[in-house]
């Protein structure tokens, strides 16, 4: 028993070190000059005083743009996914199978394949160089995944729960928000993680549609630090670290929601 616990502890320790080492190396590289990084024996201990924060002036604005795109994509995708997932799970209608297959088929298309058509559409409707356009473009690819997550979660909820709610006087329009949605909150949180990271990591559409430097998301701004002849690795790693931390914090917060949702009913009779 003791040996098993020690082995499990060592296995978890190895996994934690493997997952955290990239962040540690980013921090170490961010605090060193280019000469120190390429020296024969680069320092292994981070020096917070060496962070090149002065060269990251626009980064705060880019992070704000990324947050707008990420949260906008998440909110819009979840609203549409909950409604569509409930319709696919509970209702029968003409073209239901075709609609579900169409959602699935969107994941077969690479985003690069639709850049030119989307550019033409956004040019006509005036969404070029607009963060709202990025939200719509990312929602188009993130929402179908969220729909299938929500449908699968709602399929596992017995229909008898809704029938009992109707007997108790619950109107049909309140069935989804008051009865079904609280039961699928762990799946909502899982879908939120997927859609958030889809918007937070936005790069392809931003590189094509966004012209003004002030409207770049952080991923596009981070790529701009890579020069043709010289790349300040310390600055790049500092920007990458700043870009990574908010996403990690969001995941940790939502992960807590997932766990609490999964265990909320375990002690109730």
C-alpha positions as CSV (number, residue, x, y, z in Angstrom):
1,X,0.0,0.0,0.0
2,X,2.8,2.4,0.9
3,X,4.8,1.6,-2.2
4,X,1.7,2.1,-4.3
5,X,1.2,5.6,-2.8
6,X,4.8,6.5,-3.4
7,X,4.6,5.4,-7.0
8,X,1.4,7.4,-7.6
9,X,3.0,10.4,-6.0
10,X,6.1,10.1,-8.2
11,X,3.9,9.7,-11.3
12,X,1.9,12.8,-10.4
13,X,5.1,14.7,-9.7
14,X,6.5,13.8,-13.1
15,X,3.3,14.9,-14.8
16,X,3.3,18.2,-12.9
17,X,6.9,18.9,-13.7
18,X,6.3,18.0,-17.4
19,X,3.3,20.4,-17.6
20,X,4.9,23.2,-15.7
21,X,8.4,23.1,-17.2
22,X,7.4,25.1,-20.4
23,X,6.1,27.9,-18.2
24,X,9.3,27.9,-16.1
25,X,11.5,27.9,-19.2
26,X,9.4,30.8,-20.7
27,X,9.9,32.8,-17.5
28,X,13.7,32.0,-17.4
29,X,14.1,33.0,-21.0
30,X,12.1,36.1,-20.6
31,X,14.4,37.4,-17.9
32,X,17.6,36.9,-19.9
33,X,19.3,38.8,-22.7
34,X,19.8,37.3,-26.1
35,X,23.5,36.9,-25.4
36,X,22.8,35.0,-22.2
37,X,20.2,32.8,-23.9
38,X,22.7,31.7,-26.6
39,X,25.6,31.3,-24.2
40,X,27.2,27.9,-23.6
41,X,25.6,27.7,-20.2
42,X,22.4,29.8,-20.0
43,X,21.2,30.6,-16.4
44,X,18.5,28.2,-15.1
45,X,17.2,30.5,-12.4
46,X,14.7,33.3,-13.4
47,X,15.6,36.9,-12.6
48,X,12.3,38.8,-12.4
49,X,14.2,42.1,-12.5
50,X,15.3,41.2,-16.1
51,X,11.8,41.3,-17.5
52,X,11.6,43.6,-20.5
53,X,8.3,45.1,-19.7
54,X,9.1,48.5,-21.3
55,X,9.0,47.0,-24.8
56,X,5.5,45.6,-24.3
57,X,3.5,48.8,-24.5
58,X,0.8,47.7,-26.9
59,X,0.4,44.3,-25.3
60,X,-2.2,45.5,-22.8
61,X,-4.4,46.7,-25.7
62,X,-3.9,43.5,-27.6
63,X,-4.9,41.5,-24.6
64,X,-8.0,43.5,-24.3
65,X,-8.9,42.7,-27.9
66,X,-8.2,39.0,-27.3
67,X,-10.4,39.1,-24.2
68,X,-13.2,40.7,-26.3
69,X,-12.9,38.1,-29.0
70,X,-12.6,35.2,-26.6
71,X,-15.5,36.1,-24.3
72,X,-17.7,37.2,-27.2
73,X,-17.1,33.9,-28.9
74,X,-17.7,32.0,-25.7
75,X,-21.0,33.8,-24.9
76,X,-22.5,33.7,-28.4
77,X,-21.4,30.1,-28.9
78,X,-22.9,28.9,-25.6
79,X,-26.2,30.7,-26.1
80,X,-26.6,29.2,-29.6
81,X,-25.3,25.8,-28.5
82,X,-27.7,25.4,-25.6
83,X,-30.7,26.3,-27.7
84,X,-29.6,24.1,-30.6
85,X,-28.6,21.2,-28.4
86,X,-32.0,21.3,-26.7
87,X,-33.8,21.3,-30.0
88,X,-31.8,18.4,-31.3
89,X,-32.2,16.4,-28.1
90,X,-35.9,16.9,-27.4
91,X,-37.7,17.8,-30.6
92,X,-38.4,16.0,-33.8
93,X,-38.6,18.1,-37.0
94,X,-38.0,17.8,-40.7
95,X,-34.3,18.0,-41.6
96,X,-33.1,17.2,-38.0
97,X,-30.5,14.7,-39.2
98,X,-29.3,16.9,-42.0
99,X,-28.9,19.8,-39.6
100,X,-26.9,17.7,-37.2
101,X,-24.7,16.4,-40.0
102,X,-24.2,19.9,-41.3
103,X,-22.9,21.0,-37.9
104,X,-20.6,18.0,-37.9
105,X,-19.4,18.7,-41.4
106,X,-18.2,22.2,-40.5
107,X,-15.4,20.5,-38.5
108,X,-14.1,18.9,-41.7
109,X,-13.3,22.2,-43.3
110,X,-10.0,23.9,-42.3
111,X,-10.3,27.5,-41.5
112,X,-7.8,28.5,-44.2
113,X,-10.2,27.1,-46.8
114,X,-12.9,29.7,-46.0
115,X,-10.7,32.8,-45.5
116,X,-11.2,34.2,-49.0
117,X,-15.0,33.7,-49.1
118,X,-15.3,35.2,-45.6
119,X,-13.1,38.1,-46.6
120,X,-15.5,38.8,-49.5
121,X,-18.6,38.5,-47.3
122,X,-17.1,40.7,-44.6
123,X,-16.1,43.3,-47.2
124,X,-19.7,43.6,-48.4
125,X,-21.3,43.8,-44.9
126,X,-18.6,46.1,-43.5
127,X,-17.0,43.7,-40.9
128,X,-13.4,44.0,-42.0
129,X,-11.1,45.4,-39.4
130,X,-13.9,44.8,-36.8
131,X,-13.5,42.7,-33.7
132,X,-17.1,41.8,-34.0
133,X,-16.3,40.1,-37.3
134,X,-13.7,38.0,-35.5
135,X,-16.3,36.9,-32.9
136,X,-18.7,35.8,-35.7
137,X,-16.0,34.0,-37.6
138,X,-14.7,32.1,-34.6
139,X,-18.3,31.3,-33.4
140,X,-19.0,29.7,-36.7
141,X,-16.2,27.1,-36.0
142,X,-16.5,26.8,-32.2
143,X,-20.3,26.7,-31.9
144,X,-20.9,23.3,-33.7
145,X,-18.6,21.5,-31.2
146,X,-20.4,23.1,-28.3
147,X,-23.8,22.1,-29.8
148,X,-22.8,18.4,-29.9
149,X,-21.5,18.7,-26.3
150,X,-24.7,20.1,-25.1
151,X,-26.9,17.7,-27.1
152,X,-24.9,14.7,-25.6
153,X,-25.4,16.1,-22.1
154,X,-29.1,16.7,-22.6
155,X,-29.6,13.2,-24.1
156,X,-28.5,11.7,-20.8
157,X,-31.2,13.6,-18.8
158,X,-34.4,11.5,-18.4
159,X,-37.4,12.9,-20.1
160,X,-39.4,12.0,-16.9
161,X,-37.7,15.0,-15.2
162,X,-39.4,17.4,-17.6
163,X,-42.7,15.5,-17.4
164,X,-42.6,15.9,-13.6
165,X,-41.9,19.6,-14.0
166,X,-44.9,20.0,-16.2
167,X,-47.1,18.2,-13.7
168,X,-45.8,20.6,-11.1
169,X,-46.8,23.6,-13.2
170,X,-43.5,24.5,-14.9
171,X,-44.3,26.3,-18.3
172,X,-42.6,25.1,-21.4
173,X,-40.5,28.3,-21.9
174,X,-39.0,27.9,-18.4
175,X,-38.1,24.2,-18.9
176,X,-34.7,24.8,-20.4
177,X,-33.4,27.6,-18.1
178,X,-34.9,26.3,-14.9
179,X,-34.8,22.5,-15.2
180,X,-32.4,21.4,-17.9
181,X,-29.6,24.0,-17.8
182,X,-28.7,23.6,-14.1
183,X,-28.3,19.8,-14.7
184,X,-25.9,20.3,-17.6
185,X,-23.7,23.0,-16.1
186,X,-20.6,20.8,-16.1
187,X,-21.0,20.3,-19.9
188,X,-21.6,24.1,-20.3
189,X,-18.3,24.7,-18.5
190,X,-16.5,22.2,-20.8
191,X,-18.0,23.9,-23.9
192,X,-16.9,27.2,-22.5
193,X,-13.3,26.1,-22.2
194,X,-13.3,24.9,-25.8
195,X,-14.9,28.0,-27.2
196,X,-12.9,30.4,-25.1
197,X,-9.6,29.0,-26.3
198,X,-10.8,29.0,-29.9
199,X,-11.3,32.8,-29.6
200,X,-8.3,33.5,-27.4
201,X,-5.9,31.7,-29.8
202,X,-7.4,33.5,-32.8
203,X,-4.7,34.3,-35.4
204,X,-5.6,33.3,-39.0
205,X,-8.7,35.5,-39.4
206,X,-7.0,38.4,-37.5
207,X,-4.0,38.2,-39.8
208,X,-6.4,38.5,-42.8
209,X,-9.2,40.8,-41.7
210,X,-7.5,43.2,-39.2
211,X,-5.6,46.1,-40.6
212,X,-5.2,48.5,-37.7
213,X,-2.4,47.6,-35.3
214,X,-4.5,48.8,-32.4
215,X,-7.2,46.2,-33.2
216,X,-4.9,43.2,-33.3
217,X,-5.5,40.4,-30.8
218,X,-2.6,39.4,-28.6
219,X,-1.7,36.3,-30.8
220,X,-1.2,38.6,-33.8
221,X,0.7,41.1,-31.8
222,X,2.9,38.5,-30.3
223,X,3.8,37.3,-33.8
224,X,4.8,40.8,-34.8
225,X,7.8,40.7,-32.4
226,X,9.4,38.1,-34.6
227,X,11.7,40.1,-37.0
228,X,13.1,39.2,-40.4
229,X,16.7,39.5,-39.2
230,X,16.6,40.0,-35.5
231,X,14.2,38.5,-32.9
232,X,14.5,39.7,-29.3
233,X,13.8,36.4,-27.6
234,X,13.5,37.9,-24.1
235,X,10.8,40.3,-25.3
236,X,9.0,37.5,-27.2
237,X,9.0,35.2,-24.2
238,X,7.8,38.0,-21.9
239,X,4.9,38.7,-24.3
240,X,4.2,34.9,-24.6
241,X,4.1,34.6,-20.8
242,X,1.7,37.5,-20.5
243,X,-0.4,36.0,-23.2
244,X,-0.5,32.6,-21.5
245,X,-1.3,33.5,-17.9
246,X,-4.9,34.8,-18.5
247,X,-5.8,31.6,-20.4
248,X,-4.4,29.5,-17.6
249,X,-6.4,31.5,-15.0
250,X,-9.6,31.1,-17.0
251,X,-9.1,27.4,-17.3
252,X,-8.5,26.9,-13.6
253,X,-11.6,28.9,-12.7
254,X,-13.8,27.0,-15.1
255,X,-12.3,23.7,-14.1
256,X,-13.5,24.4,-10.5
257,X,-17.0,24.9,-11.9
258,X,-16.8,21.6,-13.8
259,X,-15.8,19.7,-10.7
260,X,-18.4,21.4,-8.4
261,X,-21.1,20.7,-11.0
262,X,-20.2,17.0,-11.2
263,X,-20.2,16.6,-7.4
264,X,-23.1,18.9,-6.5
265,X,-25.7,16.2,-6.4
266,X,-23.6,13.4,-5.0
267,X,-24.6,14.0,-1.3
268,X,-28.3,14.8,-2.0
269,X,-31.0,12.1,-1.6
